[in-house]
Amino acid sequence: MRIPLSAPDISESEINAVVEVLRSPRLSLGPKLEEFERDAADYVGAKHAVAVNSGTSGLHLCVRALGLKAGDEVITTPFSFIASANVLLYENAIPVFVEIDSKTLNIDANKIEAAITPHTRAIMVVHVFGRPSPMREIVEIANRYNLKIIEDACEAIGAESEDKKVGNIGDAGVFAFYPNKQITTGEGGMIVTNDDEIAKSAKMLRNQGRDADSEWFEHVALGYNYRLSDINCAIGIEQLKRLDSILKQRETAARKYNTQLAKNPHFILPEIDLPNGKISWFVYVVRLNENFTRAQRDSIVNEMRKSGIGCGRYFAPIHLQPFYAETFGYKSGDFSVAEHAAERVIALPFFNRITDAQIDEVCATLEKLIEPSGAF
Ligand SMILES: Cc1ncc(COP(=O)(O)O)c(C=O)c1O
């Protein structure tokens, strides 16, 4: 793609930090791991951070560390990346989807209570596209029903709900560092928590079930290799130093997009200034209004790609993914707000160093394609 959908932003400092690790004898479980964890914990104000090799493995370890088991119900959103529900299935827990708020695209907190049953144990909150979910309401419900909260903050490092950093509001939160994220380690993830037991359990489980006092070949629980190498951690340390300036750059790009597209009645644009929180801009997603069909959206995306502009259909709802529809019998119409949004979203090129000229070109191409689409 001439203008990619996303692009990592790696500077000389990341490259030098990687070289430094490669010249050392400690490529894994070394000093960079500890440093990255300390920096991440400090960034969100958490007591502990546990680095892992992906956001998915981080979420899975939270499910394990909280002791969620077969038959336990966990309330979550159908409008997310599939991993937020899959990690529940890994432990045979049951994702219970709750409809989203059409404005924010996050779980509709007003609909959570109706989904609670005697089997409900937790809420998996997702901060979709880096926009904070309404944590005050969610925490209040969780406290009332004695539910745990896992925050899937994989798309939301640096976002704030009221004045609190997301990830550090529930029992445990997870950030992800795939190259399309605000900051990257190539692959990677980070659990943050204030709970000593969750942190201890996550550290043990990521390292094949070895606890801190175990001999190398002693395994006290069924664990995994979810370790993140010191090479990845070295990249993360440097990226984290730049996170606040990266978030400013991304917000500036989002504002530019909104200004360019504001006059066009065909779009529903993302909100930027929230009354009670702060977005960490992961992707810039516009929605076509209700006069457009999914087929028209798809053809616009295809045409954009043909002209060299990367676009994404974020997200196809989880309940309609073939595996979920076949296994659980979900069908179209089960979560109509999520489906309606999913059929009309277009993620536009969005990365730290996107230029004004690139944004101009993306908007001009999109607006030109919309007119002859036959919707009006
Ligand atoms: C909402 C959400 N949850 C979980 C993940 C999983 O993260 P990873 O790809 O690092 O496993 C992602 C990654 O894209 C995500 O967007």
The ligand as an SDF file (V2000), in Angstrom:
LIG
                    3D

 16 16  0  0  0  0  0  0  0  0999 V2000
   -9.0860   -5.6470   21.7460 C   0  0  0  0  0  0  0  0  0  0  0  0
   -7.9300   -6.5780   21.5560 C   0  0  0  0  0  0  0  0  0  0  0  0
   -7.7980   -7.6040   22.4110 N   0  0  0  0  0  0  0  0  0  0  0  0
   -6.7750   -8.4580   22.3140 C   0  0  0  0  0  0  0  0  0  0  0  0
   -5.8180   -8.3390   21.3310 C   0  0  0  0  0  0  0  0  0  0  0  0
   -4.7430   -9.3820   21.2360 C   0  0  0  0  0  0  0  0  0  0  0  0
   -3.4670   -8.8770   21.2250 O   0  0  0  0  0  0  0  0  0  0  0  0
   -2.2820   -9.7110   20.4820 P   0  0  0  0  0  0  0  0  0  0  0  0
   -2.5180   -9.5840   19.0330 O   0  0  0  0  0  0  0  0  0  0  0  0
   -1.0470   -9.0350   20.9470 O   0  0  0  0  0  0  0  0  0  0  0  0
   -2.3790  -11.1080   20.9700 O   0  0  0  0  0  0  0  0  0  0  0  0
   -5.9090   -7.2850   20.4270 C   0  0  0  0  0  0  0  0  0  0  0  0
   -4.9010   -7.1330   19.3640 C   0  0  0  0  0  0  0  0  0  0  0  0
   -5.1000   -6.6640   18.3050 O   0  0  0  0  0  0  0  0  0  0  0  0
   -7.0060   -6.3870   20.5280 C   0  0  0  0  0  0  0  0  0  0  0  0
   -7.1590   -5.3980   19.6500 O   0  0  0  0  0  0  0  0  0  0  0  0
  1  2  1  0
  2  3  1  0
  2 15  2  0
  3  4  2  0
  4  5  1  0
  5  6  1  0
  5 12  2  0
  6  7  1  0
  7  8  1  0
  8  9  2  0
  8 10  1  0
  8 11  1  0
 12 13  1  0
 12 15  1  0
 13 14  2  0
 15 16  1  0
M  END
$$$$
